[in-house]
Amino acid sequence: MKAIAKTQAAPGLEIIEVPEPTLQPGTVKIRVERASLCGTDLHIYDWDDWSSNRIKPTRIIGHEFCGTILEVAPDVTDRKPGDFVASESHVVDPTSPDYLNGLGHVDRTTQLLGVDIDGGFAPYAVIPAMNARPVPTSVPKDVASMLDALGNAVHTVMDGPIEGKTILITGLGPIGLFAVAICKCLGAKNVFATEISPYRTQLGINAGADLIFNPLTDDIPALFAEHAPNGFDAVLEMSGHPTSLELAINYCNPGGRISLLGLYAQNRQTIDINKAIFKGLSIHGIIGRRLWETWDQMIWLLDQKNLDVSAVVTHQMPFTEYETAIQTMKRGEAGKIVLTFD
Ligand SMILES: NC(=O)c1ccc[n+]([C@@H]2O[C@H](COP(=O)([O-])OP(=O)(O)OC[C@H]3O[C@@H](n4cnc5c(N)ncnc54)[C@H](O)[C@@H]3O)[C@@H](O)[C@H]2O)c1
């Protein structure tokens, strides 16, 4: 089969010919139907510090995908051929103490699909059965391909109360855009956002944001005073930009929560920690998806609450056109790009 792979310790990716993967104990073989590109794939393409320190070529990349199970290993009893599933990218040891204590999302044994082990940017993938999450037929396949990323947004949004609350989302990349739709679906009173890209701002309007401010060109203190005079009950930081962190601490209400999903280019950030203490803020780091609580919440939102994130899907292309897809993402001219494997 053909697969998109990192073949050398250098920038770029290639399509290579590899044997179809074979079942191992505890795994399922999936006929991949759709996959979705993520910022991590760009890091791998660019061969930045993080990816060059972590990935051992040759590696089939891709951690967001969906498809139909073709075969299951003899010891797998809770998945069967014909099940339609989506990938969870964090592969953990199910016997580890972290996982058994309900801390699978921060499990110290975690390996990442498409990074530490072969992923799903190929017509067939073999992954642990528990990482193949059943998806109801009500969920469109394009959306099913990106549930790993949507789960990041569900985890961040549902980290605290939303109904009737005034929320600020900083950064409208795909995950921020998902968060807008989720906050609306869960009955937030107001969903405000900040974003610097006009393209992404338009997607934010399409996703249902009430107002979107541009920190580079707008008078933020005046606009926040006008539109959110009582401040924000929660700030969901999804830009990874230091000024958003400052904004969050300045404008989150006393007793409010700041949920930090965005990753910063520099590990160390200077923040007004005393302000956070005197305001009694709850500041939470968010990583991945809770295994499996976030997945249950996400399927409930999609299947029972009619969560619609179709506004975030902007492109679909054959996987052989991955180079075009990556360059489109790099220009910031995309929400989510779906790859097909027909
Ligand atoms: N914690 C986790 O588990 C996890 C998982 C996936 C991604 N992430 C991180 O979450 C963040 C969001 O992911 P994404 O895929 O949506 O990323 P993205 O890079 O596509 O989106 C970030 C958005 O923030 C905007 N932005 C940049 N500077 C800004 C500013 N000063 N104010 C407002 N907006 C600004 C950008 O224009 C962009 O639209 C990224 O930092 C990513 O690295 C974290």
The ligand as a Gaussian input file, in Angstrom:
#p B3LYP/6-31G(d) Opt

LIG

0 1
 N       -2.849000      20.646000      24.926000
 C       -3.124000      19.795000      23.942000
 O       -3.437000      18.599000      24.146000
 C       -3.093000      20.283000      22.533000
 C       -3.492000      19.453000      21.483000
 C       -3.512000      19.979000      20.195000
 C       -3.104000      21.284000      19.977000
 N       -2.671000      22.048000      21.030000
 C       -2.314000      23.444000      20.863000
 O       -3.552000      24.155000      20.917000
 C       -3.454000      25.348000      20.119000
 C       -4.624000      25.362000      19.153000
 O       -4.504000      24.319000      18.195000
 P       -4.970000      24.568000      16.694000
 O       -4.733000      23.332000      15.941000
 O       -6.310000      25.167000      16.693000
 O       -3.803000      25.619000      16.343000
 P       -3.621000      26.802000      15.318000
 O       -2.187000      27.173000      15.421000
 O       -4.201000      26.444000      14.003000
 O       -4.520000      27.952000      15.942000
 C       -4.040000      29.009000      16.715000
 C       -4.846000      30.249000      16.322000
 O       -4.468000      31.309000      17.193000
 C       -4.417000      32.492000      16.422000
 N       -3.600000      33.484000      17.119000
 C       -2.249000      33.665000      17.081000
 N       -1.887000      34.710000      17.846000
 C       -3.029000      35.176000      18.416000
 C       -3.318000      36.223000      19.319000
 N       -2.353000      37.005000      19.805000
 N       -4.589000      36.421000      19.692000
 C       -5.589000      35.643000      19.213000
 N       -5.384000      34.625000      18.342000
 C       -4.115000      34.405000      17.953000
 C       -3.843000      32.042000      15.086000
 O       -4.122000      32.974000      14.051000
 C       -4.560000      30.711000      14.882000
 O       -5.767000      30.847000      14.159000
 C       -2.073000      25.315000      19.488000
 O       -1.206000      26.085000      20.306000
 C       -1.684000      23.844000      19.559000
 O       -0.272000      23.676000      19.592000
 C       -2.666000      21.576000      22.283000

